[in-house]
């Protein structure tokens, strides 16, 4: 419990803008892969 609590604040310190950009780009990649139905790439993110 203590170890995980120490690590979580570091993640929260990341700028929200960067997190949003990363989420959008990753989501876009997943959507593209699902459109192509190329599930091999899904695990290669």
N, C-alpha and C positions, 0 to 999 in steps of 0.2 A: 504493500500500500504506500509506504513512504517513498519508495523509489519512483513509482509512477507519479506521485504528487510532485516530486522535484522536477520531473521531466516536462510535465504539462505546462507550467508557466512559460517555458521557453517557446513552446509552440504558439502560445497566446500572444507572445511579444511580436510575432511577425505582423507586418502591415496588412490591414484588411484588404487594401487594393490589390496587393500581389496575390493574396489568397484567392480573391475573386477572379483575377486573370487566369490563374492556374486552373481553377475549377472550370472556367468557361472553355479553356483550350482542351483540357482533358475530356470534358463532356463532348466537345466537338469531335475529338478523335474517336470517342466511343460511338457517336452517332454515325460517323463516316464508316467505321468498321462494320457496324450493324447493317448499314445500307448495303455494303458490299457482301455482307454475310461471310466475312473472312475472320472467323473466330480464332484463328491461329495468332493473329496480330493482337487480339484482345488481351492476351497474357503477356504481350511484348511491350506494354506501355512502360 
